[in-house]
Amino acid sequence: MNQGKLLTKRISHISKYTQFHMDEVLKPYNLSSGTYPFLLALWQNEGINLEKISREMRVDKALSTRNIQKLIESGYLEKLSDLNDCRAYRLFLTDKAKEVIPVIKDEIHLWISSITQDLSQEEIKLLDTMLEKILLRAEEKKL
């Protein structure tokens, strides 16, 4: 197997294990690996609309719509009409979401710490730099 296949396979497996882990630890909150990233994105940019959050998260609007709807039904988000455009709405975190976000961040930190425990700080920094370069190149190549 060539290096490219090994790299993509490893990245895919890390992503899957991370999803499994986050699904398990967030189950008591009725959240999943598919929904919590939307809460974190809104934490950093509350009040954005569906189109902007989809673009920021690099997902299509249909996927965003499904996950946003789940979060609204679970009491984590509110959607309010956009005062400047009556056809659009903006997304806001509820108090319930604001309470669970520190838990999510802690779980992410614990997970990353556990899977990188055998790496030095320099290795982690180098890995992050390399992955960022690969991500930028992948974005350039995206059709």
C-alpha positions as YAML, in Angstrom:
chain: A
units: angstrom
residues:
- id: 1
  name: MET
  ca: [0.00, 0.00, 0.00]
- id: 2
  name: ASN
  ca: [1.44, 3.39, -0.89]
- id: 3
  name: GLN
  ca: [1.98, 6.24, 1.57]
- id: 4
  name: GLY
  ca: [-1.01, 8.24, 0.31]
- id: 5
  name: LYS
  ca: [-3.39, 5.39, 1.01]
- id: 6
  name: LEU
  ca: [-1.87, 4.84, 4.44]
- id: 7
  name: LEU
  ca: [-2.18, 8.52, 5.30]
- id: 8
  name: THR
  ca: [-5.83, 8.79, 4.28]
- id: 9
  name: LYS
  ca: [-6.64, 5.49, 5.98]
- id: 10
  name: ARG
  ca: [-5.05, 6.64, 9.25]
- id: 11
  name: ILE
  ca: [-6.78, 10.02, 9.16]
- id: 12
  name: SER
  ca: [-10.09, 8.29, 8.47]
- id: 13
  name: HIS
  ca: [-9.61, 5.85, 11.35]
- id: 14
  name: ILE
  ca: [-8.68, 8.62, 13.79]
- id: 15
  name: SER
  ca: [-11.80, 10.51, 12.73]
- id: 16
  name: LYS
  ca: [-14.01, 7.44, 13.20]
- id: 17
  name: TYR
  ca: [-12.59, 6.65, 16.65]
- id: 18
  name: THR
  ca: [-13.09, 10.27, 17.64]
- id: 19
  name: GLN
  ca: [-16.70, 10.13, 16.45]
- id: 20
  name: PHE
  ca: [-17.31, 6.89, 18.39]
- id: 21
  name: HIS
  ca: [-15.81, 8.41, 21.52]
- id: 22
  name: MET
  ca: [-17.74, 11.68, 21.29]
- id: 23
  name: ASP
  ca: [-20.99, 9.86, 20.52]
- id: 24
  name: GLU
  ca: [-20.54, 7.82, 23.69]
- id: 25
  name: VAL
  ca: [-19.62, 10.64, 26.07]
- id: 26
  name: LEU
  ca: [-22.27, 13.02, 24.70]
- id: 27
  name: LYS
  ca: [-25.10, 10.47, 24.71]
- id: 28
  name: PRO
  ca: [-26.41, 11.64, 28.13]
- id: 29
  name: TYR
  ca: [-26.86, 15.13, 26.65]
- id: 30
  name: ASN
  ca: [-28.72, 13.88, 23.56]
- id: 31
  name: LEU
  ca: [-25.83, 15.11, 21.40]
- id: 32
  name: SER
  ca: [-23.67, 13.31, 18.86]
- id: 33
  name: SER
  ca: [-20.52, 13.69, 16.82]
- id: 34
  name: GLY
  ca: [-22.76, 15.12, 14.10]
- id: 35
  name: THR
  ca: [-24.46, 17.77, 16.21]
- id: 36
  name: TYR
  ca: [-21.93, 19.09, 18.71]
- id: 37
  name: PRO
  ca: [-19.71, 20.80, 16.08]
- id: 38
  name: PHE
  ca: [-22.64, 23.09, 15.24]
- id: 39
  name: LEU
  ca: [-22.84, 24.18, 18.87]
- id: 40
  name: LEU
  ca: [-19.12, 24.96, 18.91]
- id: 41
  name: ALA
  ca: [-19.38, 26.89, 15.64]
- id: 42
  name: LEU
  ca: [-22.25, 28.97, 17.02]
- id: 43
  name: TRP
  ca: [-20.37, 29.49, 20.28]
- id: 44
  name: GLN
  ca: [-17.73, 31.33, 18.26]
- id: 45
  name: ASN
  ca: [-20.15, 33.12, 15.93]
- id: 46
  name: GLU
  ca: [-23.60, 33.25, 17.46]
- id: 47
  name: GLY
  ca: [-26.39, 34.69, 15.37]
- id: 48
  name: ILE
  ca: [-25.17, 33.51, 11.97]
- id: 49
  name: ASN
  ca: [-27.56, 32.00, 9.47]
- id: 50
  name: LEU
  ca: [-27.72, 28.49, 8.04]
- id: 51
  name: GLU
  ca: [-25.78, 29.35, 4.90]
- id: 52
  name: LYS
  ca: [-22.88, 30.85, 6.86]
- id: 53
  name: ILE
  ca: [-22.64, 27.99, 9.32]
- id: 54
  name: SER
  ca: [-22.69, 25.49, 6.44]
- id: 55
  name: ARG
  ca: [-19.89, 27.33, 4.68]
- id: 56
  name: GLU
  ca: [-17.85, 27.68, 7.88]
- id: 57
  name: MET
  ca: [-18.19, 23.97, 8.66]
- id: 58
  name: ARG
  ca: [-17.62, 22.92, 5.03]
- id: 59
  name: VAL
  ca: [-20.85, 20.91, 4.82]
- id: 60
  name: ASP
  ca: [-23.89, 21.15, 2.59]
- id: 61
  name: LYS
  ca: [-27.02, 22.97, 3.71]
- id: 62
  name: ALA
  ca: [-29.10, 19.78, 3.85]
- id: 63
  name: LEU
  ca: [-26.76, 18.28, 6.45]
- id: 64
  name: SER
  ca: [-26.75, 21.54, 8.39]
- id: 65
  name: THR
  ca: [-30.54, 21.73, 8.28]
- id: 66
  name: ARG
  ca: [-30.93, 18.21, 9.71]
- id: 67
  name: ASN
  ca: [-28.47, 18.79, 12.54]
- id: 68
  name: ILE
  ca: [-29.75, 22.26, 13.35]
- id: 69
  name: GLN
  ca: [-33.30, 20.89, 13.53]
- id: 70
  name: LYS
  ca: [-32.17, 18.18, 15.97]
- id: 71
  name: LEU
  ca: [-30.51, 20.83, 18.14]
- id: 72
  name: ILE
  ca: [-33.63, 23.01, 18.10]
- id: 73
  name: GLU
  ca: [-35.83, 20.03, 19.04]
- id: 74
  name: SER
  ca: [-33.42, 19.13, 21.87]
- id: 75
  name: GLY
  ca: [-33.57, 22.66, 23.25]
- id: 76
  name: TYR
  ca: [-30.00, 23.66, 22.39]
- id: 77
  name: LEU
  ca: [-30.74, 26.25, 19.70]
- id: 78
  name: GLU
  ca: [-33.29, 28.90, 18.84]
- id: 79
  name: LYS
  ca: [-33.89, 30.24, 15.40]
- id: 80
  name: LEU
  ca: [-35.08, 33.81, 15.15]
- id: 81
  name: SER
  ca: [-36.16, 35.75, 12.10]
- id: 82
  name: ASP
  ca: [-33.52, 37.95, 10.55]
- id: 83
  name: LEU
  ca: [-34.63, 41.56, 10.96]
- id: 84
  name: ASN
  ca: [-32.92, 42.52, 7.69]
- id: 85
  name: ASP
  ca: [-34.27, 39.61, 5.61]
- id: 86
  name: CYS
  ca: [-37.66, 38.15, 6.53]
- id: 87
  name: ARG
  ca: [-36.92, 35.00, 4.46]
- id: 88
  name: ALA
  ca: [-33.89, 34.12, 6.56]
- id: 89
  name: TYR
  ca: [-33.33, 33.31, 10.20]
- id: 90
  name: ARG
  ca: [-30.42, 33.48, 12.61]
- id: 91
  name: LEU
  ca: [-29.31, 30.80, 15.05]
- id: 92
  name: PHE
  ca: [-28.74, 31.38, 18.75]
- id: 93
  name: LEU
  ca: [-27.58, 29.17, 21.61]
- id: 94
  name: THR
  ca: [-29.97, 28.55, 24.49]
- id: 95
  name: ASP
  ca: [-28.90, 28.52, 28.12]
- id: 96
  name: LYS
  ca: [-28.93, 24.72, 27.91]
- id: 97
  name: ALA
  ca: [-26.35, 24.88, 25.10]
- id: 98
  name: LYS
  ca: [-24.20, 27.38, 26.97]
- id: 99
  name: GLU
  ca: [-24.10, 25.00, 29.94]
- id: 100
  name: VAL
  ca: [-23.05, 21.95, 27.88]
- id: 101
  name: ILE
  ca: [-20.37, 23.64, 25.75]
- id: 102
  name: PRO
  ca: [-17.72, 23.57, 28.52]
- id: 103
  name: VAL
  ca: [-18.42, 19.83, 28.91]
- id: 104
  name: ILE
  ca: [-17.92, 19.31, 25.17]
- id: 105
  name: LYS
  ca: [-14.68, 21.29, 25.18]
- id: 106
  name: ASP
  ca: [-13.40, 19.33, 28.19]
- id: 107
  name: GLU
  ca: [-14.24, 16.01, 26.53]
- id: 108
  name: ILE
  ca: [-12.45, 17.04, 23.34]
- id: 109
  name: HIS
  ca: [-9.41, 18.12, 25.33]
- id: 110
  name: LEU
  ca: [-9.35, 14.85, 27.30]
- id: 111
  name: TRP
  ca: [-9.69, 12.80, 24.11]
- id: 112
  name: ILE
  ca: [-6.92, 14.66, 22.29]
- id: 113
  name: SER
  ca: [-4.69, 14.40, 25.35]
- id: 114
  name: SER
  ca: [-5.28, 10.67, 25.61]
- id: 115
  name: ILE
  ca: [-4.56, 9.90, 21.96]
- id: 116
  name: THR
  ca: [-1.48, 12.13, 21.83]
- id: 117
  name: GLN
  ca: [-0.03, 11.22, 25.23]
- id: 118
  name: ASP
  ca: [3.01, 9.57, 23.65]
- id: 119
  name: LEU
  ca: [3.90, 12.67, 21.63]
- id: 120
  name: SER
  ca: [6.01, 15.58, 22.81]
- id: 121
  name: GLN
  ca: [4.67, 19.13, 22.58]
- id: 122
  name: GLU
  ca: [7.00, 19.71, 19.64]
- id: 123
  name: GLU
  ca: [5.64, 16.64, 17.84]
- id: 124
  name: ILE
  ca: [2.05, 17.76, 18.45]
- id: 125
  name: LYS
  ca: [2.84, 21.22, 17.12]
- id: 126
  name: LEU
  ca: [4.59, 19.76, 14.06]
- id: 127
  name: LEU
  ca: [1.70, 17.36, 13.43]
- id: 128
  name: ASP
  ca: [-0.79, 20.23, 13.63]
- id: 129
  name: THR
  ca: [1.27, 22.29, 11.19]
- id: 130
  name: MET
  ca: [1.53, 19.41, 8.73]
- id: 131
  name: LEU
  ca: [-2.18, 18.61, 8.92]
- id: 132
  name: GLU
  ca: [-3.03, 22.28, 8.36]
- id: 133
  name: LYS
  ca: [-0.88, 22.28, 5.20]
- id: 134
  name: ILE
  ca: [-2.58, 19.11, 3.97]
- id: 135
  name: LEU
  ca: [-6.02, 20.57, 4.70]
- id: 136
  name: LEU
  ca: [-5.22, 23.77, 2.80]
- id: 137
  name: ARG
  ca: [-4.02, 21.76, -0.19]
- id: 138
  name: ALA
  ca: [-7.13, 19.56, -0.06]
- id: 139
  name: GLU
  ca: [-9.33, 22.66, -0.05]
- id: 140
  name: GLU
  ca: [-7.48, 23.99, -3.10]
- id: 141
  name: LYS
  ca: [-8.00, 20.69, -4.92]
- id: 142
  name: LYS
  ca: [-11.68, 20.33, -4.01]
- id: 143
  name: LEU
  ca: [-13.87, 20.20, -7.08]
...
